């Protein structure tokens, strides 16, 4: 079963983050938040690349000839 098939948890951090109001944040706080999110995006992309490579390697290993 793929992770995409799983239901989202009620305490999904991403959903909570999206719902947070931005009005109370200062420009510096917004800049810090953007930098943190860009860092998280880079980390997720690296993980996705590694996972894709592992999946392709496993598929090649078990491929029928």
MOPEMO-V820368 format. One record per residue. N is the residue number from 1. PHI is phi as a letter, one per 20 degrees, with the letter a starting at -180 (none if undefined). Layout:
n=(N	N)
phi=(PHI	PHI)
This chain:
n=(1	2	3	4	5	6	7	8	9	10	11	12	13	14	15	16	17	18	19	20	21	22	23	24	25	26	27	28	29	30	31	32	33	34	35	36	37	38	39	40	41	42	43	44	45	46	47	48	49	50	51	52	53	54	55	56	57	58	59	60	61	62	63	64	65)
phi=(none	f	f	f	e	f	f	f	f	f	e	g	f	f	f	f	f	f	e	f	f	e	g	f	e	f	f	f	f	f	f	f	f	f	f	f	f	f	f	f	f	f	f	f	f	f	f	f	f	f	f	f	f	f	f	f	f	f	f	f	f	e	f	f	d)
